[in-house]
């Protein structure tokens, strides 16, 4: 089966948190026999901050962010059996979703893959003419990378024929334990870009904890934090490339996950960072969100915090031995249940069943 995938970027994780999600899933699907072409615009300096060359398992097409180039790559959709438009491309999002419907061949499967379902659904509730609301009747399916029953119910309530969460996971070939690197030495490290619907939670769970523990060392990585006022015991790294993630996760005593506002509210939405940290056998502290037990067991495989004071208490009480035990337990759980091989198997089964059903109906 040929897949035409229109997304933000496969080659760059710069201002593109979905990069490792795309890589893990598509690499596995390619191994199952899918012929994949990934179309990404040259936008937001992503190509100037690439952390991956075009892979052997997918054809990479980088197109100029112009209307003319857009028309050219959309015309390619007619060659595919499965046509996917991911959310959050950043340019031409409306035209791309309309375009995959207009340009795909009759009988092709059309999928909207939402990597920020909570935000998309909020927009849809406030705008009847939202492009996703308008195009749902023409789409065969919606995939999301989180959200559980609330997101499924919301999408199907808007008229989606079917909505299936395909959760983040671990690619153990890229995220795994490595030797510690002194560049990332700290008691607690957080990695995430500065975004409007995350900043207040970072202030609460990370910066408040740092203020409560002035004798401990804190580390923050990600874009946008260089202008943020922080306690003196917080060190800012800037962008952390994918090839540095393992050392970033393995070196600190613990690493912190902070969900964005909307995802924490809906629950069932573990960030990519959760699986990357667990894959590196890091001791993970996460803010509380519904459904975490589906992925990691609190107090055994992950530490859960309700607020910044809880984070500070966890860090204060944590010993290297306890941190190591939690990290190893998390790694075992993730390898057993939550790798991209598990997710690829799920997507493959759905696509093949849908194809068989379409053929039967025809």
Secondary structure as UniProt FT lines:
FT   STRAND          2..6
FT   TURN            14..15
FT   TURN            17..18
FT   HELIX           19..31
FT   TURN            32..33
FT   STRAND          35..42
FT   TURN            44..46
FT   HELIX           47..49
FT   TURN            56..57
FT   STRAND          59..64
FT   HELIX           67..75
FT   HELIX           76..79
FT   STRAND          82..86
FT   HELIX           93..103
FT   TURN            106..107
FT   STRAND          109..114
FT   HELIX           117..126
FT   TURN            128..129
FT   HELIX           131..135
FT   HELIX           136..138
FT   STRAND          141..144
FT   HELIX           148..157
FT   TURN            158..159
FT   STRAND          163..165
FT   TURN            172..174
FT   HELIX           182..184
FT   STRAND          188..191
FT   HELIX           196..202
FT   HELIX           203..207
FT   HELIX           208..212
FT   TURN            214..215
FT   STRAND          218..221
FT   TURN            223..224
FT   HELIX           225..227
FT   TURN            232..233
FT   STRAND          234..236
FT   HELIX           242..244
FT   HELIX           245..251
FT   STRAND          254..257
FT   HELIX           261..266
FT   HELIX           272..279
FT   TURN            280..281
FT   STRAND          284..287
FT   TURN            290..291
FT   HELIX           292..294
FT   TURN            299..301
FT   STRAND          302..305
FT   HELIX           308..317
FT   HELIX           320..337
FT   HELIX           340..361
//
